[in-house]
Amino acid sequence: MIRSALLFLAAAVVAIRASAAPPVVELPTVPLSINGNKLTAEVARTAQETSTGLMYRFSLKPDHGMLFVFERSEPRAFWMKNTFIPLSIVFVAPDGRIVNIDEMAPQDETLHWSRGPAMYVIEMRKGWFAERGIRAGDRVSGLPPAKP
C-alpha cells in the first residue's frame, strides 16, 4: 500500500514538472516613444518568440512591454492563453500609425483583432496607453525595420 502511494506521488511530481511553464527568457529591447511617452519593449521576431510573447510572466517592469515585429502588414489577432498579466494591445501600421488599441484580460482566449493591417503589435500593462492619452491615429517612433 505504501509502495503504491509512493509510486503515485512520484508519478504526480513527474507530471507536474513536465507541465510546468518554460523559463521566461528576456529578449533584446528597443526604446520606443508615443507622443513623448517613452517605453522599453522586448522585441519578438521569431515564430517561437512571437508565439510565446508575455506568457508565463506575472509582472512587467514599469514602462516595459513587448513589441512583435512581423514581415508584412496584414490583419492580426492575439489572445491571452497562459498570460497572467492584464494587458493593453496596440496594433500598428508599417508607417508607425496606431490602428487600434484593445484591452485584454488574463487567461482569456478571446481573439483581439486589429481593425486593419498591422505590421507591429505592442503589449503593455493594462491601462498604460489610456493613462497617457494615447489613441488610434497616434504614431509610434523608434520602430525597428520589419523582420526579413
C-alpha beads as a LAMMPS data file, in Angstrom:
LAMMPS data file: protein, C-alpha beads

148 atoms
147 bonds

1 atom types
1 bond types

-500.0 500.0 xlo xhi
-500.0 500.0 ylo yhi
-500.0 500.0 zlo zhi

Masses

1 110.0

Atoms # bond

1 1 1 0.000 0.000 0.000
2 1 1 2.744 2.462 0.969
3 1 1 4.746 1.484 -2.092
4 1 1 1.737 2.198 -4.349
5 1 1 1.231 5.577 -2.700
6 1 1 4.909 6.459 -3.205
7 1 1 4.763 5.422 -6.865
8 1 1 1.633 7.528 -7.347
9 1 1 3.315 10.512 -5.670
10 1 1 6.442 10.123 -7.821
11 1 1 4.314 9.964 -10.979
12 1 1 2.436 13.110 -9.898
13 1 1 5.699 15.006 -9.352
14 1 1 6.951 13.980 -12.807
15 1 1 3.655 15.058 -14.391
16 1 1 3.753 18.449 -12.650
17 1 1 7.339 19.073 -13.729
18 1 1 6.505 18.084 -17.319
19 1 1 3.603 20.540 -17.449
20 1 1 5.470 23.398 -15.740
21 1 1 5.841 26.636 -17.618
22 1 1 9.016 27.099 -19.634
23 1 1 11.564 29.508 -18.185
24 1 1 10.954 33.164 -19.033
25 1 1 13.578 34.485 -21.429
26 1 1 14.021 38.242 -21.687
27 1 1 14.546 39.329 -25.276
28 1 1 16.636 42.219 -26.633
29 1 1 14.937 45.574 -26.090
30 1 1 14.287 48.685 -28.137
31 1 1 13.314 52.160 -26.883
32 1 1 10.049 53.481 -28.351
33 1 1 8.148 56.727 -27.986
34 1 1 4.497 57.685 -28.475
35 1 1 3.570 61.384 -28.110
36 1 1 6.680 61.886 -25.956
37 1 1 5.864 58.899 -23.714
38 1 1 8.871 56.592 -23.590
39 1 1 8.698 52.842 -23.205
40 1 1 11.093 49.936 -23.459
41 1 1 9.925 46.936 -25.455
42 1 1 11.361 43.444 -25.690
43 1 1 11.416 42.562 -29.385
44 1 1 9.792 39.301 -30.519
45 1 1 10.804 38.471 -34.092
46 1 1 10.963 34.695 -34.487
47 1 1 7.935 32.405 -34.653
48 1 1 8.832 30.962 -31.218
49 1 1 9.260 34.395 -29.612
50 1 1 6.034 35.628 -31.179
51 1 1 4.006 32.606 -30.109
52 1 1 5.285 32.864 -26.518
53 1 1 5.151 36.650 -26.104
54 1 1 4.467 37.590 -22.483
55 1 1 3.153 34.150 -21.491
56 1 1 4.090 32.743 -18.083
57 1 1 5.026 36.124 -16.629
58 1 1 3.474 37.583 -13.519
59 1 1 4.789 41.152 -13.714
60 1 1 6.305 43.764 -16.001
61 1 1 8.851 46.432 -15.138
62 1 1 7.412 49.972 -15.211
63 1 1 7.113 51.307 -18.784
64 1 1 8.187 47.922 -20.215
65 1 1 6.303 45.715 -22.629
66 1 1 6.714 43.651 -25.766
67 1 1 6.950 44.585 -29.432
68 1 1 6.036 41.991 -32.042
69 1 1 7.638 42.612 -35.442
70 1 1 6.189 40.879 -38.500
71 1 1 7.440 40.589 -42.056
72 1 1 4.328 42.058 -43.694
73 1 1 1.312 44.136 -42.831
74 1 1 -1.935 42.183 -42.518
75 1 1 -4.863 41.781 -40.104
76 1 1 -3.570 40.413 -36.776
77 1 1 -5.236 38.623 -33.866
78 1 1 -3.872 37.968 -30.363
79 1 1 -5.175 36.110 -27.322
80 1 1 -4.112 35.719 -23.696
81 1 1 -3.624 31.960 -23.290
82 1 1 -1.102 31.335 -20.476
83 1 1 -0.735 35.088 -19.953
84 1 1 -1.241 36.188 -16.344
85 1 1 -0.805 39.970 -16.640
86 1 1 -3.757 42.107 -17.804
87 1 1 -2.540 43.843 -20.960
88 1 1 -3.371 46.622 -23.391
89 1 1 -2.561 45.828 -27.006
90 1 1 -1.776 48.288 -29.790
91 1 1 -1.853 47.294 -33.454
92 1 1 0.497 49.446 -35.551
93 1 1 0.651 50.049 -39.308
94 1 1 4.011 49.965 -41.172
95 1 1 4.250 53.786 -41.003
96 1 1 4.009 53.716 -37.182
97 1 1 0.366 54.864 -37.025
98 1 1 -1.680 53.153 -34.302
99 1 1 -4.537 51.271 -35.976
100 1 1 -6.404 50.437 -32.747
101 1 1 -5.983 49.728 -29.049
102 1 1 -7.729 46.960 -27.115
103 1 1 -7.759 45.703 -23.514
104 1 1 -7.094 42.040 -22.743
105 1 1 -7.863 40.010 -19.614
106 1 1 -5.513 37.328 -18.237
107 1 1 -6.057 33.754 -19.429
108 1 1 -8.798 34.856 -21.873
109 1 1 -8.661 33.006 -25.175
110 1 1 -10.919 35.506 -26.969
111 1 1 -9.232 36.795 -30.120
112 1 1 -8.462 40.525 -30.203
113 1 1 -8.237 41.682 -33.824
114 1 1 -6.604 44.652 -35.482
115 1 1 -9.086 46.916 -37.266
116 1 1 -6.844 46.991 -40.304
117 1 1 -3.489 45.677 -41.494
118 1 1 -0.732 45.824 -38.854
119 1 1 2.988 45.104 -39.109
120 1 1 3.735 45.712 -35.425
121 1 1 1.955 44.920 -32.179
122 1 1 2.827 46.363 -28.780
123 1 1 1.649 44.906 -25.463
124 1 1 1.906 46.912 -22.233
125 1 1 0.394 46.696 -18.755
126 1 1 -3.377 47.218 -18.996
127 1 1 -4.254 50.910 -18.995
128 1 1 -0.757 52.146 -19.916
129 1 1 -1.874 53.772 -23.193
130 1 1 -5.126 55.225 -21.775
131 1 1 -3.290 56.751 -18.787
132 1 1 -1.133 58.699 -21.248
133 1 1 -3.931 59.746 -23.590
134 1 1 -2.592 57.594 -26.436
135 1 1 -5.207 56.644 -29.025
136 1 1 -5.689 55.317 -32.540
137 1 1 -4.048 57.566 -35.128
138 1 1 -1.086 58.497 -32.891
139 1 1 2.359 57.464 -34.132
140 1 1 4.986 55.210 -32.573
141 1 1 8.590 56.274 -33.162
142 1 1 11.683 54.096 -32.911
143 1 1 10.167 51.004 -34.545
144 1 1 12.791 48.660 -36.000
145 1 1 12.559 47.507 -39.621
146 1 1 10.196 44.635 -40.349
147 1 1 11.765 41.218 -39.950
148 1 1 13.461 39.882 -43.087

Bonds

1 1 1 2
2 1 2 3
3 1 3 4
4 1 4 5
5 1 5 6
6 1 6 7
7 1 7 8
8 1 8 9
9 1 9 10
10 1 10 11
11 1 11 12
12 1 12 13
13 1 13 14
14 1 14 15
15 1 15 16
16 1 16 17
17 1 17 18
18 1 18 19
19 1 19 20
20 1 20 21
21 1 21 22
22 1 22 23
23 1 23 24
24 1 24 25
25 1 25 26
26 1 26 27
27 1 27 28
28 1 28 29
29 1 29 30
30 1 30 31
31 1 31 32
32 1 32 33
33 1 33 34
34 1 34 35
35 1 35 36
36 1 36 37
37 1 37 38
38 1 38 39
39 1 39 40
40 1 40 41
41 1 41 42
42 1 42 43
43 1 43 44
44 1 44 45
45 1 45 46
46 1 46 47
47 1 47 48
48 1 48 49
49 1 49 50
50 1 50 51
51 1 51 52
52 1 52 53
53 1 53 54
54 1 54 55
55 1 55 56
56 1 56 57
57 1 57 58
58 1 58 59
59 1 59 60
60 1 60 61
61 1 61 62
62 1 62 63
63 1 63 64
64 1 64 65
65 1 65 66
66 1 66 67
67 1 67 68
68 1 68 69
69 1 69 70
70 1 70 71
71 1 71 72
72 1 72 73
73 1 73 74
74 1 74 75
75 1 75 76
76 1 76 77
77 1 77 78
78 1 78 79
79 1 79 80
80 1 80 81
81 1 81 82
82 1 82 83
83 1 83 84
84 1 84 85
85 1 85 86
86 1 86 87
87 1 87 88
88 1 88 89
89 1 89 90
90 1 90 91
91 1 91 92
92 1 92 93
93 1 93 94
94 1 94 95
95 1 95 96
96 1 96 97
97 1 97 98
98 1 98 99
99 1 99 100
100 1 100 101
101 1 101 102
102 1 102 103
103 1 103 104
104 1 104 105
105 1 105 106
106 1 106 107
107 1 107 108
108 1 108 109
109 1 109 110
110 1 110 111
111 1 111 112
112 1 112 113
113 1 113 114
114 1 114 115
115 1 115 116
116 1 116 117
117 1 117 118
118 1 118 119
119 1 119 120
120 1 120 121
121 1 121 122
122 1 122 123
123 1 123 124
124 1 124 125
125 1 125 126
126 1 126 127
127 1 127 128
128 1 128 129
129 1 129 130
130 1 130 131
131 1 131 132
132 1 132 133
133 1 133 134
134 1 134 135
135 1 135 136
136 1 136 137
137 1 137 138
138 1 138 139
139 1 139 140
140 1 140 141
141 1 141 142
142 1 142 143
143 1 143 144
144 1 144 145
145 1 145 146
146 1 146 147
147 1 147 148
